[in-house]
Amino acid sequence: MDWLWGGALRLREDVLAFYRQCEQQGGFVRTHVWRLPLCVVSAPELIEDVLVKNQRCFVKSGALRSNQLAFGQGLLTSDNDLWRRQRRTIQPAFHAQRLRLYAQAMRDATLRMVAAYRDQELRNIHQDMTDLCFEVLAQSLFGEDLPEARPLVSATAEALHEFHHLYAQWIGAFGGLAFAAVRAITTAFGRPDFVAEPTVLPTPYARRFRAAVAALDHFVGALIARRRPLKRGDDFLSLLIAGTDAAGQPLSDRQIRDEVVTMFLAGHETGAASLSWALYLLAQAPAVTRRLGVELAAGSGEALLDQVMREALRLYPPAYRISRTAVQDCSAGPFPIKAGDEVLIPQWAVHRSARHFSEPDAFRPERWTADFTARLPRFAYFPFGGGPRTCIGNSFAEQEGRIVLGEICRRFELSVPARSDVAPYLGVTLQPRDNRLNLVVRQRRDGGAPPAPPPAP
C-alpha cells in the first residue's frame, strides 16, 4: 500500500528519523504523502538550487502558510515583491550600528537573570532563556519592557506549536488524503500556492489557537495606536509606523500588526531554543564548560565560545527544516521539480550527515577550525537558512548567544540531573518537550567571574 500512503507513516512515527533516512539514501529523494508529491533535498549543491538559483520558483510551504491567522502577511510568510518591501523597511533595525546598541540590553538582562541563580539550584533553563530573550527583544526592538505582552505571546506561541504539531500529525494520517486532493485540484487550475485555512476547524486546539491570537491582536492593536503619534526614533516598531506601502501610503495597522506579531513569535523563541540546547550540550560536556569558563575569565575565550555556538546550532538548529511549495516547474540539479510539489530541506539531517561531519552526532566544538569551515560546502551548514530568505535576525541571534552563554559560563558550571528525560518537540521550531529543560547550576570555584550584581529594583 506504499502507493497510497508513501512516506506518511514514517513521517508520523518519527519525523527527524525520516529526514535522516532520506539523507542517507541520497541528496534528492522523491516520495509522497498520501499522493502529495514530496521532494526531500539534502545535498548542498541541490539545496543551493532551491534556495538561491531557482528561489523564484517557490513560495513558503503550505504548512507555514496555513498559520496565516497568526503571522498574516508578515516577513516570515510573505513572498515576492511584498516580502522585498517588508525586508527593506525592517532591515535598518538589524544594522551593525543598531546591534552594538542592543548589546548592552542583552548583557544587562543576562546579569539580572544570573543574579537570581543559587549554587546547586535546579533551573528550567528553557523557561529562563524564553523569559530572557523576550525581555531582550522588547527592549531592543520596541524600546520598552512590555511585561503585559509576555503571557499573551507565551500563550499564542504554545497554541501555535500545538496547532502545528497536531496539524502535521493530521497530514501524516488520513487528513493527508484531503490535503493531497485539494493540492492536485488547485494545481490543475494554476494555483499550487492555494492553501485552506485549517484554523477555522471546530477542534479544541484550533479554538485555543484562535482565542490566543485574538488576545494578542488586541494588545498589539492598542500598542500601535499608542505609538503612532509619538514618531519615536528608529526602533523596529517606529520603522514600521514610518514605513510606506507600494503606493507610497503609510502602512496599515494590519500590515504593522503582522510584522509585530511575527517578530514577537519568531524573534525570541528561536533564540531561546538555540540557547537552551547549547546549555544542554555544555551540561553534558563538563570539560568543555570548564575550559570555556577559564578562558572567558582570562579574556581569551571568544574563539571557543564561537565554536560552541556553531556546534550547538549544528546539532539542534531551531529551524530544523525549510519547506517550500513549487509554484512552477524547475529542477534541483538533474532532478525535476513540478508545480505543486512540496520540497523539504531538513537542516536536522544535513547537519548530522556523515558526508560532512565526522562523529556527526557528537558534540565536538573543536571541529570548527578555520580550515574545516573553509572546506565545508556552503549548504552543509545553514542554521539561519540561505539565499535571499536568510533569517533577518541572524546577527542579532549570534550576538545574543555570545553574550548570554559567555556571562553564564563565566559564573556557572552546568549538569543534567539524574533521570532527566529531554527530547525535542517539533512545533514550528525545535523546542524542548513540554517547554522544560532542567539543568543544575553550580557556582564556579576555579577562578571564574564573580557572582553577578543583584538585579535592578
N, C-alpha and C positions, 0 to 999 in steps of 0.2 A: 504493500500500500504506500510505498515511498512516493509513487507517482502523485498521490493525493496530498500528503502532508509534508513531504520533503524534509527540511531541517526543523520543522516546528517542534517536534517532541524533544529533540536535543536542545533547542533554544529554551524551551520551557523548563527543562530539567536543570540545566546549568549553562547560563549564557556565556560566562567567561571561559568555561571549558570548551564550548562550541567554537568560540573565537580562536582559541589556541589550536584546536584540531584543524580548523581551516588553514591557519598559518602554516602548520606543519605539512599540509597537503600541497602547498604551493602558494605563489604570490597572488593568484586570482582563482577564486572558487565560485562557480555559478551553481546555485541551488534555488530552492523556492520555499516559501512558507504558505501552505495551503494554496499553491499555484500562483502566489505573488512572487514574481521574479526577484531574486536576491543575489547580489554580487558582493562577495567578501574580498576586499582588496588589501593585501598586506605587504607586497613587495615595494620598497621605497620608490623605485622609478615609476611604478604604476600609480602609487599614491600621488606623486607629483603631477601625473597626467590629470588626475581627477581634481585636485585642489588648486592647481596652477594653470596648466596648459589648456585644459578644457573646462575651466571653472564656470564659464557662462552657460554650459550645458546642464547645469544642476541648480536646484534650489534646496533649501533646508528640508529635512526629511518630513514625511507625513506624521511621524510620531511627535516631533517637536512642534510642527505647525498645528497639531491637534490641541495644543495648550494655548491657543490664541486668547482664551479668556483671561489668562494670567499675563502673558507677555505682549498681547496685542501685536502691533507692528513696530515693536522696539528693535534695537540693534541686533538682538540675538536671533530674531525670526524673520526680519525683513530681507528683501533681496533687491538686486539690480540698482536702478537709479535712486530709489528711496533709501536703500542701505548706504549708498555712497554719500548722499547728502547728510544723513544722520552721522556717519563716521566723521565727516569734515566738521560738523558742528561740535561734536563731543571731543575730538582729538586734543584740543588745547588743554583740557583738564588733565591730560596724561603726559604733557610735555616734560622734558627733563627738569626744567626750572621749577615746575609745579611739584614734581616728585621730591625735589630737595626740601621743599616746604612741608610736605607731608611726613617726612622722616621724623621730625620732632614729635608730631602727634602719635606716630607709631611707637616711638620709644617711650614716651610718657605713659601711654596706655599700657604698655607691657610692664613697666616698672610698677604701676599701680596694681596690676594683676599679681605679679610675683611677690609683692609686699604682703599679700594675704596668705601666701603659702606657708605651711608649717612643716618642720622637719618630720619625716616618716609619714606624711599625710597621704591618704588615698584621694586622688582627684579624678573626676571625669574630665579628662583633658580635652575631649572633643567639645564639651559644653563650654569650657574655658576659652577655647580657640574661637568658637562661634560668637560668644559674647564680645571677645576682644576684637575680632575682625569687624563686627558690626559697629562697635564704638569707633574704630579707626575709619571705617567707611563714612560714617555720619559726619565726623569731624573734618575729614579730608575733603570729601566731595560735596557736602551740604553745608559745611561751616557751622554746624551746631550739633548738640548731642542726640536729639530726637529720641529720648528714652521711651516715649509713648508709642513709637513705631516698632520697638523691638519685639514685643509679644505678638503684634499683628503680622510682622514679617515672618516670625518663627512659625506661627500657626499656618500661614499661607505656604511657606516652604515645606512644612511637614505634610500638608494636604497635597501639595504638588508632587512630592516624591511618592506618596502613597498612590496617587492617581496614576502617575507614570508607570510605577511598578506593576500595578494591577492591570493597567491597560496593556502593557507588554505581555503579561500573562494571558490576558484575554485574546490577544492576537495569536499567541502560541497555541491556544486552544481553538475550539471551533469558530470563535469570533473571527479568526483569520480568514475563514471562507468568505464572510461578508465583506471584509476589508479588500480581499483579492478581487471579488466580483465588482465592487464599486470602482477599484482602480482600473480594471480591464475595460469597463464601460466608459469611464471618463477619459481614459487614454484614447479609446477608439473615436471619441468626439473631440480630440485635440486638447484635452485638459488633464494631462498626467499630474499636474500640480494640485488638482482639486482634493480637498480632504474634508470629511464631515466633522462636525463639532461634537465629540463624544461627551463633553461636559454637560450637555443638556439631558443626558440619560437619567432616569429616575432611580439611580443607585445610591446607596448610602455614601460611598466615597465621593461621587460626583456632587451630592448635596453639600457635603463638608467642604469640598473644594470651592463651590460657588459662594458659600457663606463666608469663607475665609477671604476670598478675593474681594467680595463686596465690602467687608470691614476695612481692608487695606485701601481699597479705592476711596472710601470716604475720608480716610486720613490724608491720603495723597492729594485729593481734591482741595481739602482745607489748607494743606501746606502750600500748594501752588497759588491759591487765592491770597494767602498771607504774604507770600514772597514777591508776587508780581509787581506791586507798587514800589518795592524797595530798590530795584535795579542795583543790587549789591555785588560788585566785584566780578571775579572770574571763576568762581567755583562751578561745579558741574551743573547745578540747578540754575544758576544765573546764566550760564551759557545757553541753556535750553530756552529760558524765558526771553533772552535776547535774540534767539535764532529765528530764521525765516524758512518758509517752505519753498517749493519750486516756483511759485508765483511771486515770491518776494514778500509774502504776508507773514506776520508773526505766527509761530507755531500754535496750534490749538491746544486747549487744555488736555484733550485726549492724546495728542501726539506727545506732549510733555509727560503725561501720566504713564504712557507706555515705556518711555525711556527710564523714568524714575523707578517704576516697579521692576523693570528688567535689571537695573543696577542694584536695587535692594536685594533681589533674589539671587542673581548670579554674581554680584560683586563681592559678597562676603562669604558665601557658602563654599565656593571653590577654594578660597584662601584658607578657610577654617579646615576644610578636608585635607588639603596638602600639608598644613602644619601638623594636624593630628596624626596623620600617617607617618610623617617624618619623625615625630617624637616617639611614636610607637616603635619604629625601626631602631632608633637610638636606644630605647629602653632594652632592646634585645641584643645590643652590641655595646656592652659596658666599656670595653677597651677603646672603642671609637669615641664614646661620650667623654671618657676621662681625658683622652688626648685632646679632643676638641676644647674642653673646658680649660685645660692647662695652656694651650696655645692662644686661646682667646684672652685669657688673663695676662699673658705675656705680650699681647698685641700682635701676634703673628698667626692668628687662626683663620683669616679670611679665606685663604685658598681651600682649606679643609672644609670650612662651612659651605662654600660653594659646591664642593664635591658631594657633601651630604645632601644638599638640596637637590642636586641633579639626580642623584641615585634614588632619593625618595620619590621624586616625580616620575622616574622611570618605572619603579615598581608599583606605585599607586597613583597613577595620573587621575586627578579628579574628573576630567573629561576622558572617560575610559574608552570611548568610541566616537567617531564622527559619522553622521548619517546624512545621506543626500538622496534626493529623488531626481532621476534623469528626466529632463523635460524635452530633450531632443536626442536623436541618435548620435553616438560618438563612440569613442573607444578608449581603453586603457592599454597602451602598448598594442599588441596584436589582438586583444580581446574586445569584441564588440559589446557595447552597452546600448540598450534600446530605450527609447522614451517610455516612461512608466516603471523602469527598473528601480528598485531600492538598492543603494550602494552603501555598504558598511565598511568603515576603515577603523579597525579596532586597535587603538594605542595599547590597550592591555596586552594583546598578543604580540604586536610588533616590538614593543619594549622588552618583552620577555623571550624574544626569539634567540635560539642558539646560533642562528646565522650571523648575528651581530654582536652577541654578548656571551662571553664565557661564564659558566655558572649563572645562567640567566635569572634564576630565582633567588640568588644570594644577594644580600645587602653588602656591596663592596664599593664604598665611596672612592677608594683609591684607584679604581679603574679609570676615573675621569681625568686622565693626564691630557696635556695639550696635544700630544701626538695621537692619542686614542680619539679625541674629539675631532681632530682634523681628518682622520681616516674614516670616520663613521659616515655612512651615506646620509644625505640630507634628511630624508624622511624615515630613518630608522629610529629617530628620537624626536618627538614633536608634541610635548605635553600641552602646548598652548595652540595647537592646530598649525596651519600653514597656509601660505598663499595670501591673497587679499583678506581672507577672513580670519587671519591670525588674531587671537584674543587681544582686544584693545588695552586690556589691563595687565598684560604680561609683565611689563617693567614694574608696575605698582606691586604686583604679587611677589616678584623676585626681591624687591627692596623690603617689603613687609616680612618675607621669610627670613632674610638675612638678619634683620633687627630682632624679630621675636625669638628665633632659635638661638641667636647669639646671646641675648640677655638671659634666657632660661638656662642655657648650658654653662654660662659663666658662674651660675649660682647653685645649680642643682644637678644631681645625677638622677636617673630615672630607672625604674624597673617595672616589669609586668607582674601583677600579683598572681599568686598561686590560683589554679583552677580558673584562670581567665579564659573567656571564650569570645575572642574578637574575630569578626567576619565582616566582609564588605557587604553593603546593601546597595542594590542597583536602582537608584532613583534616577533623577535627571543627571546627577553626578554620583561619584563613588563615595558613599558615606559609610561610617561605621554603623553596623546594625543596631537598631534601637537608639541611635544617636548617643551611644555610650562607648567610651574607650577609657577604661580605668587604668591609671598608672600611679605608682608610688613615687613621690618626690622626696629626695634626701638632700639635705644641705651639704654642699661640697666642703670637704675638710682638707683639701690638698692644694691650697693656695689660690682657690677661686676668688671671684669678686665678692665683696662684702654683701650682706643682705640688702635688698632694695629699700629705699626710704619708705616710710609709711605712706599710704595713699592720701592724696589731697582730700581735704574735707569737702 
